[in-house]
Amino acid sequence: MTSHCCIEVPEPAIHPLESHPDLVGLDYRANADFMAKWRRTTNKVQFTSSNSEMTLTFKHFCAAFGPEGVYWVQHFLRAAFPDWTLPQEFYADLEVRLWPRRLRLKKHRFAPSKARQAQLRRYVIQVGDDAVSHLSGQGRGEAVGRLHAKLAASCKIWEGDTEPDAVIRLGQHLLVLVEAKRYSPLGTSTRYDSARDQVIRNLDVAFATANRAGIERAAVVVVGPSVSTDCCSWELVDRYQGNPVAIKEALRFRGPREDVSDELVALMARSLSRLTWDELAALSQ
């Protein structure tokens, strides 16, 4: 297969993994969502190298699914959330996946909540009202009516699904989204919202997905470079970690959200953590 730069890049071979059902989805070469994205990208060299390096680091998870499997995930969660106490029985239904679009055996996507989409709908309509505020009389009424109908019909495009880099699920007890950064910084905006940074989006989507799936608790872990001046931009994590006021302001920046309570943002602030690649690799030593 030839890339955009005319460099011959063979499609990654699928290597056999250890024979264990929980390993499904852990190798990017056997991941249909990842390979579909790989085939669409114009820079296959960079895409494959950056994501495969991340995957090889995360494949400590694979070795972990042997006799000592649960212990590795326990160490990961303890390193991320040292104040948490998770009973051993929570790990009976452990699931770890890379780049999933949905939870296994469930139809729950990693989509924004209905409250988030309603917030955006109200916001764009308000902005639209301001855009026709110079009109008057019957003409203004007709313009506003047409604008409202158009915006309400198309608002579903304002925020699409989130694709976590990795997901850890402990049955109905805990859902953890992992955002891993190696060669690119944390995003400070989305395609349609310049104020929707990647950390707050992951927190919002993690808790919305857990709520839809009936999971008791959610969390987000950001994995990034050890050097603070590197590309990860740890400032975003530092802004929200342990700071429910900042989380609440970010979630309500585009307008009120009926699902955002003081209790929720306090839980979000305690459910965000950061680990470096060195710390992650040390868990398997």
N, C-alpha and C positions, 0 to 999 in steps of 0.2 A: 504494500500500500504506500502511496506517495503523498507526502505532506505538501502544504502550500508552498514551501520553499524548495520543492523538488528534491528533498532528501529522502532517501529510501528508508522507511521505518517499518520493519516487520510488525505485524500485529502480535501483541504479547501472547506467548504460549500459555495455556492453562496448565499449571502444575498441579499434580494430585496432592491433596492435603491429607492429613491423618483421617482415618475413617471414624468420623463422629458427626452425628446429625447437627449439632450446634455450631459446627464450623461453616455451615452454609452462609454465604454472604460476606465472609471475612476476607477473602482473596479478591482483589479488584478485578483480576483476570477472569474470574468466574461470576462477576457481578454484571448482570444484564444492563442495569441502569448506568453503571460506570462505562461499560463498553460502548453503549449507544452514544453517550456524551463524547467519548474518545473518538469515535468515528466522525462526529460532527465538527470537532474542533479543527481550526486551521493550523495550529502549532502543536502537532502531536509529540514532538520531541520534548518541549518544555512541559506539556500537560502530563505526559507519561512519567517523566523523570520526577517531577515534583510530587505527584500523587502517589507514585509507587514508593518513593522514599518514606512518605508519611505512612503508607500501608505497611511497609516492612517494619517500621517502628511499632505500629499497632499490632503486628503479628505476634508480639509477645502474648497477646490475647490467645492466639491459636495454641501455643505451647501450654497456656494456662488451662485449656480445657481437658488436659490429661488428669492424672490423679490429683495434681495440685491446682487445678483450674480455678475453683472458687476462691482460693486463697489469693490469687493474683488480683482478681477483681476486688476482693475485700481490701487489699493493700492500696489499690488505686483509689477507692472511695475514701479510705481512711486518710490517705495523703491529701486528697482534695478537701475533705470535710472532717478534720480531726475531732471535732466536737460531737459528731453524730454517733449514735449507737444503733446499728442495724442488726437485729436478731439473725442468728444463723439460718433460721427457717425461711427468711426472706429470699435466700439464694437458691431455693429448691427449683424455681422456675426462671433461672438466669438465661438471659438472651443478649447476645452482643452482635451488632451488625454494622457494616460500613456502607455509607451512602444509601440508606434505604429511602424509598419513597413512601412506604407504608409500614406499619407494624406487622410483624409476621402473624398470619392467621386472622388479621383484622383488616377492616377497610378504612381505618382511621389514617388520613394523610396528615402530614406536618403542615397544616394550613393555618392561616390566621383565624382568629375567632370571629364569630358573627358580630360581636361588639366592636372589634377593630374595623371591620368592613363598614359597619354602620357609622362609625366615627368618620371614616374617610368620605362616605357618601354625604354626610351633613357638611363636612368641610368643603368639598368641591362645589356643592350647591351654594354654600355661603359665598365662596369666592366667585361663583358664577353670578350671583346676585349683585355683587360689587361691580362686576364687569358690565352690567347693563343698567347700572344705577343712573347713568346720564340720560336714559330714555324716560319718557313720561307718557301718561295717558294709556290708551288702549294698546299702543305699540309696545310699551314696556311690559304690560301684562302678558301679551302674546309671546314676547321674547323670553320672558322668565319661564313661562309654561313649557315652551319648546326646550329650553336649556335644562330645566329640571328633569324632563322626560329623558333627554339624551344622557345626562350625567348619571341618573339612576339606573339606566339600562346598561351603561358601560362601566360602572364603578367596580365590577368584579375584576377588572384588569389592574386595579391600583396596587394590589399586593398579592403575589402568587404564593405557591407553596415554598417552604424552606426545605433544603436538603442538608441534613446534618452530616458531618464527616463521620461520626460514629454515634451509635446509640447503645446504651446499657439499660436493660429493663429487668427489674426484679418482680416478675409477675404483676400483681395489682398493687404492689407496694411503692415502687419507685421507678421513675423514668428519667434518665440522664442523657441530655444532648451534649455531645463533645464537638467543639469547634476547634479545629487544629490549623495552625498557621505556621508555614515554613518559609515560603518565598513571597508572601504577600501580606499586607497589613489587614487588620480588622477593618471592615467596611464602615464608613461613616455615613453612608446613605444607601438607599435602594433605588431601583430604576425610576420609580414614580414618587418617591418621598425623600427629599434631601435631608430630612431630620430623623430618619429611621435608621439608627446605626445597628451594626450587626449584633452587638451584645444584647441590647434591649429587645431586638427582634427575636433572638433565640430564647430569651427569658419568657417573652410573651407567648411565643409559639409552644414552648415546652409545657407551660402550665395549661394552655388551651388544649393541647393534645392530650395531656394527662386527664384533664377534666372530661373530655369527650370519651376517652377510653376507660373511664372509671378507675384510674390509677390514683392512689392516695396522695402522692407527692411527686414533684418534679425538681430538676436541678440542671444547671449548665456548668460545664467545665471548659475553660479555654486553655489549650495547649499551645505554647509558642516558644520562641527563641529564649535562650538564657540571658542574652545581652539586652538590657532595657532599651538601648538605642537602635536595636535591630527593627525589622519591619513589622513586628506584631502590633505595635501601638498599645502597650499595656495601660495607657491612660484611660481608655474606655472601661476596662475592667475595674481599675481603681476608682473610677467615678461612681460606679454603681454598687460595688461590693460593700456590704454593710451600711448602705446609705438608702433607706427606703424613700426619703424625700426626693432624691435625684431620680429614682426609678419612677415614682409617681408623676413627677413633672414631665419626664420623657414620654410616658404612656399617655398622658393627657395633653401633650403639646398641640395636637391637631383638634382638640376639643374634648368635651366630657366623655367618659367611658363608664357606663353603669356597672361594669364588672370589675372595676379597679377600686378596691377598698384598702383601708389602712392595714388591715390584717394581711391581705394578699401581698402588698408591696413589702411589708416587713418580712414575710416568708421568702419572697424573691431575693431580698437583700442577703438573707442567710443561706441561700441556695445557689450562689454564684461563687465559683472558685477558679483559680489559675494554677497551672503546673507548667514547668519548663520541660523541654524534651529530655534534658539530662535527668531530671527527677523521674520522668516516665521510664526511661531506660534503666534507671537504678532499681526500679521495682522488681526487675527480673534477675538481678544479680545475686 
